[in-house]
Amino acid sequence: MTDLIFNHRSVRKFLDCPVEPELLSRILEAGCRASNTGNMQVYSIVVSQEQTMREQLWALHLKQPCVLQAPVHLTFCADLNRFSLWCRQRQASPSYENFLWFYTATIDASLMSQNVALAAEDAGLGICYLGTVNYEPMRFVELLELPRGVFPVAAMVLGYPDGSFPLTDRLPLEGMVHYERYRDYDVGDIDRIYCEREQSEQTRTLLEVNQKQTLAQVFTENRYPGETNLRCSKALWEAACKQMGWKPAEPF
Amino acid sequence: MTDLIFNHRSVRKFLDCPVEPELLSRILEAGCRASNTGNMQVYSIVVSQEQTMREQLWALHLKQPCVLQAPVHLTFCADLNRFSLWCRQRQASPSYENFLWFYTATIDASLMSQNVALAAEDAGLGICYLGTVNYEPMRFVELLELPRGVFPVAAMVLGYPDGSFPLTDRLPLEGMVHYERYRDYDVGDIDRIYCEREQSEQTRTLLEVNQKQTLAQVFTENRYPGETNLRCSKALWEAACKQMGWKPAEPF
């Protein structure tokens, strides 16, 4: 298992070959074995396999080719709708459309999705998370017809990998781990943590291609620039308010 | 691996036996192999092992005995501080203290934590997630000295299990999965999805002990009542605003 974890890579090219329904069910079931708050399972999974639906999803995911190619697209949702329906049907008054439960359900949906990723890889499938689901959530809400109380947290394509894919680097563990208390980083710490990544061949190429002086600038100016962050952040916030029925100034 | 996933249970009693530092590092490293947005690794892990620190954490976690007993307590944090420091030190202007990146980092920290859970279980350890970290986050922020940009997302204790622990039930998969589009639940769907759980011996006992008529009422009146939800939700929201430097009405 730990080997499987260390072998994880994002797969962005898939064979034209469907995923067997029984296998898919088993993988999704593995997802639901993850720890979750109060065993309330405040999440749902939308499975998209039809060609026309995948084409529409592909458009929403900024037309990343792997989305069109993969036979399965999964949308992991925070879902306070089902639990609330159950409560109302059982003479109980739910009060879960607030920031705490939005946050809780987001975490639980995430844990579930990571189990799905690993169970899929264990079965020889490849996966790729699609962060683009958080950019304009309302478009996914509309396409997938998510009712109030349901919010798209994470998306993933899966299928049989076509070819092999590189393992991406990670920052040294010491850069991420704090003992007992958070020890804030000084200039030397930052230099040390990012040193290897900054000196890699890949970074050299990135700086050339993007005509930047530092790798950080590739992130702040090309990949995730301020303006895009602000626009997407606003869209995400408004979608959360709408789906959870919040007054924006008081989401609790 | 999939067997490991299906065998997951929360462990709430631990042997008085430390976790070897090399093993712990390997487990945390497995955490960092999870997919993450842009490979930015906007998360941190605070490892608490000292007795006095664990006693304080135990108090914050509503004195759940397993927190005091487990040799290791992990706090998985969204961390936009380190990445922003790096940007500023590299002539780049970070713009990540907004709702989008708070949400993104929350998801990434969650995926990482689930890898940690599974790698720990693969090594014979047991884990228990502690949802209480989301109830009064500022107390964790203060105790662990988390600076601005850093937010506690999930907490977990781990150690060698003392005894065996039951597998908890799950709702039938069909209740969680939607094909192509979200199909909202009607009365019959809800009855069917919750039927087995509602008729279990465990539910019968719960209703007796709590003197309730339905299992849903145990959730809405005993476990997660409206007043507590509201209080915790407000505390979570205020903590997020403080740590991310948001104007509450405009967190983007």
Interface residues (C-beta under 8 A of the other chain):
Chain A: M1 T2 L4 I5 F6 H8 S10 S25 R26 L28 E29 A30 C32 R33 A34 S35 T37 G38 N39 M40 Q41 Y43 S44 I45 V46 V47 S48 Q49 E50 M53 C77 D79 N81 R82 L85 W86 C87 Q89 R90 Q91 A92 S93 P94 S95 Y96 N98 F99 L100 W101 Y103 T104 T106 I107 S110 L111 S113 Q114 N115 A117 L118 A119 E121 D122 A123 I127 C128 Y129 G131 N134 Y135 L144 E145 L146 P147 V150 V153 A154 T168 D169 R170 L171 L173 G175 M176 V177 H178 Y179 E180 R181 Y182 D184 Y185 V187 I190 D191 I193 Y194 Q213 T214 L215 A216 Q217 F219 T220 E221 R223 Y224 P225 G226 N229 L230 C232 S233 K234 L236 W237 A240 P248 A249 P251 F252
Chain B: M1 T2 L4 I5 F6 H8 S10 S25 R26 L28 E29 A30 C32 R33 A34 S35 T37 G38 N39 M40 Q41 Y43 S44 I45 V46 V47 S48 Q49 E50 M53 C77 D79 N81 R82 F83 L85 W86 C87 Q89 R90 Q91 A92 S93 P94 S95 Y96 N98 F99 L100 W101 Y103 T104 T106 I107 S110 L111 S113 Q114 N115 A117 L118 A119 E121 D122 A123 I127 C128 Y129 G131 N134 L144 E145 L146 P147 V150 V153 A154 T168 D169 R170 L171 L173 G175 M176 V177 H178 Y179 E180 R181 Y182 D184 Y185 V187 I190 D191 I193 Y194 Q213 T214 L215 A216 Q217 F219 T220 E221 R223 Y224 P225 G226 N229 L230 C232 S233 K234 L236 W237 A240 P248 A249 P251 F252
